């Protein structure tokens, strides 16, 4: 794979993974629109590893607290903020794992990787994000995250396995619907991405490792490094913008792209 293609894939993944505009949708669209071959599972795993590193670094304090609280959680104690965070992240991740296994076993996922599906999900869930962001209250903070909200957000997150939905977008939508302020909604959504990316990486990584060669390893390392840089920049930019703007600019982008893709798909 050429360095330019790796750079493009990593840039797209890094920027779109944490913005509410769907990274998987863009990664599927790239080869379709450019007339090239799909980048393959190895590169998909590599760019997700890069974005995982970025979100862990950006939220290091929360990650460190959750890791420190995990031993207490394993012994049945949820008596510290770290143990509580670890517990809620596990709860929020269960629905996406179960739904992912269902899509994989039934083979439904392969039929969802189309321009038409991505166009509809971009449009519909973009409008749902706008509705939730405009009507949602601002009474909850990330420290108020509880079991009920983790379950609800986890179920919403599972829907993001449909290409074009956006994992960050749908979880932010759920959080705004539940009354979290914009920054807290994005914060919880980003923390939820960590176990989800790890789970998907473990699920797909075994096959990649078994079939990888030196060239694949080199391409994967480059893609991971580039996506890490792009994702870290996207996180910094989004949280800075959330101090002064809503999610409307992302909604506008989703609606325009969704309409364009539907026109392409049906003509």
Phi and psi in degrees as GROMACS dihedral restraints (atoms count N, CA, C in turn):
[ dihedral_restraints ]
;  ai    aj    ak    al  type     phi  dphi    fc
    3     4     5     6     1   -69.2    20    10
    4     5     6     7     1   155.5    20    10
    6     7     8     9     1   -62.4    20    10
    7     8     9    10     1   -36.9    20    10
    9    10    11    12     1   -63.1    20    10
   10    11    12    13     1   -43.0    20    10
   12    13    14    15     1   -64.8    20    10
   13    14    15    16     1   -42.5    20    10
   15    16    17    18     1   -60.6    20    10
   16    17    18    19     1   -43.7    20    10
   18    19    20    21     1   -61.2    20    10
   19    20    21    22     1   -43.8    20    10
   21    22    23    24     1   -65.0    20    10
   22    23    24    25     1   -45.8    20    10
   24    25    26    27     1   -62.6    20    10
   25    26    27    28     1   -44.9    20    10
   27    28    29    30     1   -65.7    20    10
   28    29    30    31     1   -39.9    20    10
   30    31    32    33     1   -64.2    20    10
   31    32    33    34     1   -45.3    20    10
   33    34    35    36     1   -63.2    20    10
   34    35    36    37     1   -48.1    20    10
   36    37    38    39     1   -62.6    20    10
   37    38    39    40     1   -46.6    20    10
   39    40    41    42     1   -61.4    20    10
   40    41    42    43     1   -41.8    20    10
   42    43    44    45     1   -75.9    20    10
   43    44    45    46     1   -42.2    20    10
   45    46    47    48     1   -87.5    20    10
   46    47    48    49     1   -14.8    20    10
   48    49    50    51     1   -60.8    20    10
   49    50    51    52     1   -40.0    20    10
   51    52    53    54     1  -107.3    20    10
   52    53    54    55     1   -12.2    20    10
   54    55    56    57     1   -83.8    20    10
   55    56    57    58     1   147.8    20    10
   57    58    59    60     1   -78.1    20    10
   58    59    60    61     1    53.4    20    10
   60    61    62    63     1  -130.8    20    10
   61    62    63    64     1     9.6    20    10
   63    64    65    66     1    75.6    20    10
   64    65    66    67     1   104.6    20    10
   66    67    68    69     1   -74.6    20    10
   67    68    69    70     1   -43.5    20    10
   69    70    71    72     1   -62.5    20    10
   70    71    72    73     1   -38.7    20    10
   72    73    74    75     1   -60.9    20    10
   73    74    75    76     1   -43.9    20    10
   75    76    77    78     1   -68.1    20    10
   76    77    78    79     1   -38.2    20    10
   78    79    80    81     1   -67.1    20    10
   79    80    81    82     1   -33.8    20    10
   81    82    83    84     1   -73.3    20    10
   82    83    84    85     1   -37.8    20    10
   84    85    86    87     1   -68.4    20    10
   85    86    87    88     1   -35.5    20    10
   87    88    89    90     1   -53.4    20    10
   88    89    90    91     1   -55.8    20    10
   90    91    92    93     1   -66.7    20    10
   91    92    93    94     1   -30.7    20    10
   93    94    95    96     1   -65.4    20    10
   94    95    96    97     1   -44.3    20    10
   96    97    98    99     1   -79.5    20    10
   97    98    99   100     1   -27.7    20    10
   99   100   101   102     1   -93.0    20    10
  100   101   102   103     1    -5.2    20    10
  102   103   104   105     1    73.8    20    10
  103   104   105   106     1    20.9    20    10
  105   106   107   108     1  -104.2    20    10
  106   107   108   109     1  -177.6    20    10
  108   109   110   111     1   -84.3    20    10
  109   110   111   112     1   155.3    20    10
  111   112   113   114     1   -60.0    20    10
  112   113   114   115     1   141.4    20    10
  114   115   116   117     1   -67.4    20    10
  115   116   117   118     1   -17.4    20    10
  117   118   119   120     1    91.9    20    10
  118   119   120   121     1   161.9    20    10
  120   121   122   123     1   -67.7    20    10
  121   122   123   124     1   -32.8    20    10
  123   124   125   126     1   -61.6    20    10
  124   125   126   127     1   -44.1    20    10
  126   127   128   129     1   -70.9    20    10
  127   128   129   130     1   -37.4    20    10
  129   130   131   132     1   -57.8    20    10
  130   131   132   133     1   -45.5    20    10
  132   133   134   135     1   -64.2    20    10
  133   134   135   136     1   -42.4    20    10
  135   136   137   138     1   -61.9    20    10
  136   137   138   139     1   -46.5    20    10
  138   139   140   141     1   -68.7    20    10
  139   140   141   142     1   -30.1    20    10
  141   142   143   144     1   -71.2    20    10
  142   143   144   145     1   -34.0    20    10
  144   145   146   147     1   -62.5    20    10
  145   146   147   148     1   -40.5    20    10
  147   148   149   150     1   -62.4    20    10
  148   149   150   151     1   -45.4    20    10
  150   151   152   153     1   -68.9    20    10
  151   152   153   154     1   -32.0    20    10
  153   154   155   156     1   -61.4    20    10
  154   155   156   157     1   -44.3    20    10
  156   157   158   159     1   -61.4    20    10
  157   158   159   160     1   -37.6    20    10
  159   160   161   162     1   -66.2    20    10
  160   161   162   163     1   -45.9    20    10
  162   163   164   165     1   -71.0    20    10
  163   164   165   166     1   -33.3    20    10
  165   166   167   168     1   -64.9    20    10
  166   167   168   169     1   -43.1    20    10
  168   169   170   171     1   -64.9    20    10
  169   170   171   172     1   -43.4    20    10
  171   172   173   174     1   -66.2    20    10
  172   173   174   175     1   -37.7    20    10
  174   175   176   177     1  -109.7    20    10
  175   176   177   178     1    40.5    20    10
  177   178   179   180     1   -58.1    20    10
  178   179   180   181     1   -39.9    20    10
  180   181   182   183     1   -61.4    20    10
  181   182   183   184     1   -44.9    20    10
  183   184   185   186     1   -67.0    20    10
  184   185   186   187     1   -42.0    20    10
  186   187   188   189     1   -62.9    20    10
  187   188   189   190     1   -45.0    20    10
  189   190   191   192     1   -61.1    20    10
  190   191   192   193     1   -40.6    20    10
  192   193   194   195     1   -65.2    20    10
  193   194   195   196     1   -42.0    20    10
  195   196   197   198     1   -65.9    20    10
  196   197   198   199     1   -41.0    20    10
  198   199   200   201     1   -64.4    20    10
  199   200   201   202     1   -43.4    20    10
  201   202   203   204     1   -65.3    20    10
  202   203   204   205     1   -29.6    20    10
  204   205   206   207     1   -85.6    20    10
  205   206   207   208     1   -11.4    20    10
  207   208   209   210     1   -61.1    20    10
  208   209   210   211     1   -44.3    20    10
  210   211   212   213     1   -57.4    20    10
  211   212   213   214     1   -37.8    20    10
  213   214   215   216     1   -67.7    20    10
  214   215   216   217     1   -39.3    20    10
  216   217   218   219     1   -62.3    20    10
  217   218   219   220     1   -40.3    20    10
  219   220   221   222     1   -66.4    20    10
  220   221   222   223     1   -21.4    20    10
  222   223   224   225     1   -98.2    20    10
  223   224   225   226     1    10.8    20    10
  225   226   227   228     1    85.2    20    10
  226   227   228   229     1    12.2    20    10
  228   229   230   231     1  -107.6    20    10
  229   230   231   232     1   124.3    20    10
  231   232   233   234     1  -120.7    20    10
  232   233   234   235     1    58.7    20    10
  234   235   236   237     1  -110.8    20    10
  235   236   237   238     1    11.4    20    10
  237   238   239   240     1  -132.8    20    10
  238   239   240   241     1   157.5    20    10
  240   241   242   243     1   -57.0    20    10
  241   242   243   244     1   -37.5    20    10
  243   244   245   246     1   -66.8    20    10
  244   245   246   247     1   -43.0    20    10
  246   247   248   249     1   -65.2    20    10
  247   248   249   250     1   -38.8    20    10
  249   250   251   252     1   -64.7    20    10
  250   251   252   253     1   -43.8    20    10
  252   253   254   255     1   -63.1    20    10
  253   254   255   256     1   -44.2    20    10
  255   256   257   258     1   -59.9    20    10
  256   257   258   259     1   -43.6    20    10
  258   259   260   261     1   -61.9    20    10
  259   260   261   262     1   -46.6    20    10
  261   262   263   264     1   -66.8    20    10
  262   263   264   265     1   -35.7    20    10
  264   265   266   267     1   -66.2    20    10
  265   266   267   268     1   -38.0    20    10
  267   268   269   270     1   -63.8    20    10
  268   269   270   271     1   -47.1    20    10
  270   271   272   273     1   -59.5    20    10
  271   272   273   274     1   -43.3    20    10
  273   274   275   276     1   -70.4    20    10
  274   275   276   277     1   -18.6    20    10
  276   277   278   279     1   -91.3    20    10
  277   278   279   280     1   -23.1    20    10
  279   280   281   282     1   -57.3    20    10
  280   281   282   283     1   -46.9    20    10
  282   283   284   285     1   -59.4    20    10
  283   284   285   286     1   -40.6    20    10
  285   286   287   288     1   -69.4    20    10
  286   287   288   289     1   -33.0    20    10
  288   289   290   291     1   -66.5    20    10
  289   290   291   292     1   -45.9    20    10
  291   292   293   294     1   -64.5    20    10
  292   293   294   295     1   -43.7    20    10
  294   295   296   297     1   -68.6    20    10
  295   296   297   298     1   -36.4    20    10
  297   298   299   300     1   -63.8    20    10
  298   299   300   301     1   -41.9    20    10
  300   301   302   303     1   -63.4    20    10
  301   302   303   304     1   -39.5    20    10
  303   304   305   306     1   -62.3    20    10
  304   305   306   307     1   -47.1    20    10
  306   307   308   309     1   -63.9    20    10
  307   308   309   310     1   -37.6    20    10
  309   310   311   312     1   -71.2    20    10
  310   311   312   313     1   -44.6    20    10
  312   313   314   315     1   -66.5    20    10
  313   314   315   316     1   -40.4    20    10
  315   316   317   318     1   -81.4    20    10
  316   317   318   319     1   -15.3    20    10
  318   319   320   321     1    78.4    20    10
  319   320   321   322     1     8.9    20    10
  321   322   323   324     1   -66.3    20    10
  322   323   324   325     1   -34.6    20    10
  324   325   326   327     1   -57.0    20    10
  325   326   327   328     1   -39.1    20    10
  327   328   329   330     1   -61.0    20    10
  328   329   330   331     1   -28.9    20    10
  330   331   332   333     1   -82.9    20    10
  331   332   333   334     1    -8.1    20    10
  333   334   335   336     1   -94.1    20    10
  334   335   336   337     1    -9.9    20    10
  336   337   338   339     1   -85.5    20    10
  337   338   339   340     1    63.9    20    10
  339   340   341   342     1  -130.3    20    10
  340   341   342   343     1   158.2    20    10
  342   343   344   345     1   -63.9    20    10
  343   344   345   346     1   -36.9    20    10
  345   346   347   348     1   -63.4    20    10
  346   347   348   349     1   -46.1    20    10
  348   349   350   351     1   -62.3    20    10
  349   350   351   352     1   -45.0    20    10
  351   352   353   354     1   -63.9    20    10
  352   353   354   355     1   -39.0    20    10
  354   355   356   357     1   -60.9    20    10
  355   356   357   358     1   -47.0    20    10
  357   358   359   360     1   -65.8    20    10
  358   359   360   361     1   -44.1    20    10
  360   361   362   363     1   -68.4    20    10
  361   362   363   364     1   -37.1    20    10
  363   364   365   366     1   -57.8    20    10
  364   365   366   367     1   -47.5    20    10
  366   367   368   369     1   -70.1    20    10
  367   368   369   370     1   -53.5    20    10
  369   370   371   372     1   -63.9    20    10
  370   371   372   373     1   -50.3    20    10
  372   373   374   375     1   -75.4    20    10
  373   374   375   376     1   -19.2    20    10
  375   376   377   378     1   -66.5    20    10
  376   377   378   379     1   -43.8    20    10
  378   379   380   381     1   -68.1    20    10
  379   380   381   382     1   -35.8    20    10
  381   382   383   384     1   -65.0    20    10
  382   383   384   385     1   -39.4    20    10
  384   385   386   387     1   -61.3    20    10
  385   386   387   388     1   -42.9    20    10
  387   388   389   390     1   -61.7    20    10
  388   389   390   391     1   -44.5    20    10
  390   391   392   393     1   -61.6    20    10
  391   392   393   394     1   -47.4    20    10
  393   394   395   396     1   -65.4    20    10
  394   395   396   397     1   -38.2    20    10
  396   397   398   399     1   -70.6    20    10
  397   398   399   400     1   -35.7    20    10
  399   400   401   402     1   -80.8    20    10
  400   401   402   403     1   -29.8    20    10
  402   403   404   405     1  -102.1    20    10
  403   404   405   406     1   -17.9    20    10
  405   406   407   408     1   -68.4    20    10
  406   407   408   409     1   146.8    20    10
  408   409   410   411     1   -79.2    20    10
  409   410   411   412     1   174.3    20    10
  411   412   413   414     1  -124.2    20    10
  412   413   414   415     1    36.6    20    10
  414   415   416   417     1   -91.5    20    10
  415   416   417   418     1   -16.9    20    10
  417   418   419   420     1  -105.8    20    10
  418   419   420   421     1   148.5    20    10
  420   421   422   423     1  -116.6    20    10
  421   422   423   424     1   168.3    20    10
  423   424   425   426     1   -60.2    20    10
  424   425   426   427     1   -29.6    20    10
  426   427   428   429     1   -68.3    20    10
  427   428   429   430     1   -16.1    20    10
  429   430   431   432     1   -87.6    20    10
  430   431   432   433     1    -0.7    20    10
  432   433   434   435     1   -58.0    20    10
  433   434   435   436     1   127.7    20    10
  435   436   437   438     1  -132.2    20    10
  436   437   438   439     1  -177.3    20    10
  438   439   440   441     1   -58.9    20    10
  439   440   441   442     1   -47.5    20    10
  441   442   443   444     1   -58.8    20    10
  442   443   444   445     1   -47.4    20    10
  444   445   446   447     1   -67.8    20    10
  445   446   447   448     1   -33.8    20    10
  447   448   449   450     1   -64.7    20    10
  448   449   450   451     1   -40.0    20    10
  450   451   452   453     1   -64.9    20    10
  451   452   453   454     1   -47.7    20    10
  453   454   455   456     1   -63.1    20    10
  454   455   456   457     1   -46.3    20    10
  456   457   458   459     1   -67.0    20    10
  457   458   459   460     1   -32.6    20    10
  459   460   461   462     1   -64.6    20    10
  460   461   462   463     1   -40.5    20    10
  462   463   464   465     1   -66.2    20    10
  463   464   465   466     1   -42.9    20    10
  465   466   467   468     1   -62.5    20    10
  466   467   468   469     1   -39.6    20    10
  468   469   470   471     1   -61.8    20    10
  469   470   471   472     1   -34.4    20    10
  471   472   473   474     1   -60.5    20    10
  472   473   474   475     1   -32.0    20    10
  474   475   476   477     1   -62.7    20    10
  475   476   477   478     1   -25.1    20    10
  477   478   479   480     1   -66.7    20    10
  478   479   480   481     1   -10.1    20    10
  480   481   482   483     1   -68.8    20    10
  481   482   483   484     1   -15.7    20    10
  483   484   485   486     1   -78.1    20    10
  484   485   486   487     1   117.5    20    10
  486   487   488   489     1   -52.6    20    10
  487   488   489   490     1   137.3    20    10
  489   490   491   492     1    95.2    20    10
  490   491   492   493     1   -13.3    20    10
  492   493   494   495     1   -70.7    20    10
  493   494   495   496     1   -45.1    20    10
  495   496   497   498     1    86.5    20    10
  496   497   498   499     1   114.3    20    10
  498   499   500   501     1   -63.5    20    10
  499   500   501   502     1   -48.0    20    10
  501   502   503   504     1   -66.3    20    10
  502   503   504   505     1   -38.4    20    10
  504   505   506   507     1   -63.1    20    10
  505   506   507   508     1   -45.0    20    10
  507   508   509   510     1   -73.0    20    10
  508   509   510   511     1   -33.6    20    10
  510   511   512   513     1   -74.8    20    10
  511   512   513   514     1   -35.0    20    10
  513   514   515   516     1   -64.8    20    10
  514   515   516   517     1   -41.3    20    10
  516   517   518   519     1   -58.2    20    10
  517   518   519   520     1   -47.1    20    10
  519   520   521   522     1   -61.5    20    10
  520   521   522   523     1   -42.8    20    10
  522   523   524   525     1   -65.6    20    10
  523   524   525   526     1   -41.4    20    10
  525   526   527   528     1   -66.3    20    10
  526   527   528   529     1   -37.4    20    10
  528   529   530   531     1   -61.5    20    10
  529   530   531   532     1   -36.2    20    10
  531   532   533   534     1   -80.7    20    10
  532   533   534   535     1    -5.7    20    10
  534   535   536   537     1   102.2    20    10
  535   536   537   538     1    12.8    20    10
  537   538   539   540     1   -79.7    20    10
  538   539   540   541     1   142.0    20    10
  540   541   542   543     1   -66.7    20    10
  541   542   543   544     1   165.0    20    10
  543   544   545   546     1   -59.3    20    10
  544   545   546   547     1   -45.8    20    10
  546   547   548   549     1   -66.9    20    10
  547   548   549   550     1   -40.8    20    10
  549   550   551   552     1   -66.9    20    10
  550   551   552   553     1   -37.9    20    10
  552   553   554   555     1   -60.6    20    10
  553   554   555   556     1   -45.0    20    10
  555   556   557   558     1   -67.8    20    10
  556   557   558   559     1   -38.1    20    10
  558   559   560   561     1   -63.5    20    10
  559   560   561   562     1   -48.7    20    10
  561   562   563   564     1   -63.5    20    10
  562   563   564   565     1   -41.1    20    10
  564   565   566   567     1   -61.3    20    10
  565   566   567   568     1   -40.9    20    10
  567   568   569   570     1   -68.7    20    10
  568   569   570   571     1   -39.8    20    10
  570   571   572   573     1   -64.7    20    10
  571   572   573   574     1   -36.8    20    10
  573   574   575   576     1   -64.2    20    10
  574   575   576   577     1   -24.3    20    10
  576   577   578   579     1   -70.2    20    10
  577   578   579   580     1   -25.8    20    10
  579   580   581   582     1   -62.7    20    10
  580   581   582   583     1   -57.6    20    10
  582   583   584   585     1   -66.3    20    10
  583   584   585   586     1   -28.6    20    10
  585   586   587   588     1   -67.2    20    10
  586   587   588   589     1   -45.3    20    10
  588   589   590   591     1   -65.6    20    10
  589   590   591   592     1   -39.8    20    10
  591   592   593   594     1   -61.7    20    10
  592   593   594   595     1   -44.7    20    10
  594   595   596   597     1   -62.4    20    10
  595   596   597   598     1   -45.2    20    10
  597   598   599   600     1   -67.8    20    10
  598   599   600   601     1   -34.7    20    10
  600   601   602   603     1   -66.8    20    10
  601   602   603   604     1   -41.9    20    10
  603   604   605   606     1   -65.4    20    10
  604   605   606   607     1   -40.2    20    10
  606   607   608   609     1   -62.8    20    10
  607   608   609   610     1   -43.1    20    10
  609   610   611   612     1   -94.2    20    10
  610   611   612   613     1   -21.1    20    10
  612   613   614   615     1   -67.5    20    10
  613   614   615   616     1   -32.4    20    10
  615   616   617   618     1   -60.0    20    10
  616   617   618   619     1   -46.0    20    10
  618   619   620   621     1   -66.6    20    10
  619   620   621   622     1   -38.8    20    10
  621   622   623   624     1   -63.2    20    10
  622   623   624   625     1   -46.8    20    10
  624   625   626   627     1   -61.6    20    10
  625   626   627   628     1   -38.4    20    10
  627   628   629   630     1   -68.1    20    10
  628   629   630   631     1   -28.0    20    10
  630   631   632   633     1  -111.6    20    10
  631   632   633   634     1     0.0    20    10
  633   634   635   636     1   -73.8    20    10
  634   635   636   637     1   147.4    20    10
  636   637   638   639     1  -122.1    20    10
  637   638   639   640     1  -175.4    20    10
  639   640   641   642     1   -62.4    20    10
  640   641   642   643     1   -39.7    20    10
  642   643   644   645     1   -66.6    20    10
  643   644   645   646     1   -43.1    20    10
  645   646   647   648     1   -63.0    20    10
  646   647   648   649     1   -41.3    20    10
  648   649   650   651     1   -62.9    20    10
  649   650   651   652     1   -41.3    20    10
  651   652   653   654     1   -64.9    20    10
  652   653   654   655     1   -47.4    20    10
  654   655   656   657     1   -61.3    20    10
  655   656   657   658     1   -40.7    20    10
  657   658   659   660     1   -65.2    20    10
  658   659   660   661     1   -40.3    20    10
  660   661   662   663     1   -64.8    20    10
  661   662   663   664     1   -42.0    20    10
  663   664   665   666     1   -64.4    20    10
  664   665   666   667     1   -45.8    20    10
  666   667   668   669     1   -63.0    20    10
  667   668   669   670     1   -40.4    20    10
  669   670   671   672     1   -64.1    20    10
  670   671   672   673     1   -44.3    20    10
  672   673   674   675     1   -64.0    20    10
  673   674   675   676     1   -44.1    20    10
  675   676   677   678     1   -67.6    20    10
  676   677   678   679     1   -40.2    20    10
  678   679   680   681     1   -68.8    20    10
  679   680   681   682     1   -31.5    20    10
  681   682   683   684     1   -60.8    20    10
  682   683   684   685     1   -47.3    20    10
  684   685   686   687     1   -63.9    20    10
  685   686   687   688     1   -45.9    20    10
  687   688   689   690     1   -65.0    20    10
  688   689   690   691     1   -41.3    20    10
  690   691   692   693     1   -67.2    20    10
  691   692   693   694     1   -40.1    20    10
  693   694   695   696     1   -63.8    20    10
  694   695   696   697     1   -41.8    20    10
  696   697   698   699     1   -63.0    20    10
  697   698   699   700     1   -40.8    20    10
  699   700   701   702     1   -64.6    20    10
  700   701   702   703     1   -39.5    20    10
  702   703   704   705     1   -64.2    20    10
  703   704   705   706     1   -47.0    20    10
  705   706   707   708     1   -60.0    20    10
  706   707   708   709     1   -45.3    20    10
  708   709   710   711     1   -64.7    20    10
  709   710   711   712     1   -46.3    20    10
  711   712   713   714     1   -62.7    20    10
  712   713   714   715     1   -46.1    20    10
  714   715   716   717     1   -70.3    20    10
  715   716   717   718     1   -27.1    20    10
  717   718   719   720     1   -71.5    20    10
  718   719   720   721     1   -41.8    20    10
  720   721   722   723     1   -67.9    20    10
  721   722   723   724     1   -32.7    20    10
  723   724   725   726     1   -65.1    20    10
  724   725   726   727     1   -14.2    20    10
  726   727   728   729     1   -73.8    20    10
  727   728   729   730     1   -17.1    20    10
  729   730   731   732     1  -134.3    20    10
  730   731   732   733     1   -16.8    20    10
  732   733   734   735     1  -129.4    20    10
  733   734   735   736     1   162.5    20    10
  735   736   737   738     1   -90.7    20    10
  736   737   738   739     1  -166.0    20    10
  738   739   740   741     1   -89.2    20    10
  739   740   741   742     1     4.8    20    10
  741   742   743   744     1   -57.8    20    10
  742   743   744   745     1   -41.8    20    10
  744   745   746   747     1   -57.3    20    10
  745   746   747   748     1   -36.8    20    10
  747   748   749   750     1   -69.4    20    10
  748   749   750   751     1   -35.9    20    10
  750   751   752   753     1   -63.5    20    10
  751   752   753   754     1   -45.0    20    10
  753   754   755   756     1   -59.3    20    10
  754   755   756   757     1   -44.2    20    10
  756   757   758   759     1   -61.0    20    10
  757   758   759   760     1   -45.0    20    10
  759   760   761   762     1   -62.4    20    10
  760   761   762   763     1   -44.4    20    10
  762   763   764   765     1   -64.4    20    10
  763   764   765   766     1   -45.8    20    10
  765   766   767   768     1   -62.3    20    10
  766   767   768   769     1   -47.7    20    10
  768   769   770   771     1   -64.2    20    10
  769   770   771   772     1   -39.9    20    10
  771   772   773   774     1   -61.3    20    10
  772   773   774   775     1   -44.8    20    10
  774   775   776   777     1   -63.2    20    10
  775   776   777   778     1   -44.4    20    10
  777   778   779   780     1   -60.3    20    10
  778   779   780   781     1   -43.4    20    10
  780   781   782   783     1   -67.1    20    10
  781   782   783   784     1   -36.8    20    10
  783   784   785   786     1   -67.4    20    10
  784   785   786   787     1   -37.9    20    10
  786   787   788   789     1   -62.4    20    10
  787   788   789   790     1   -45.3    20    10
  789   790   791   792     1   -62.4    20    10
  790   791   792   793     1   -43.7    20    10
  792   793   794   795     1   -66.3    20    10
  793   794   795   796     1   -36.5    20    10
  795   796   797   798     1  -102.1    20    10
  796   797   798   799     1     4.2    20    10
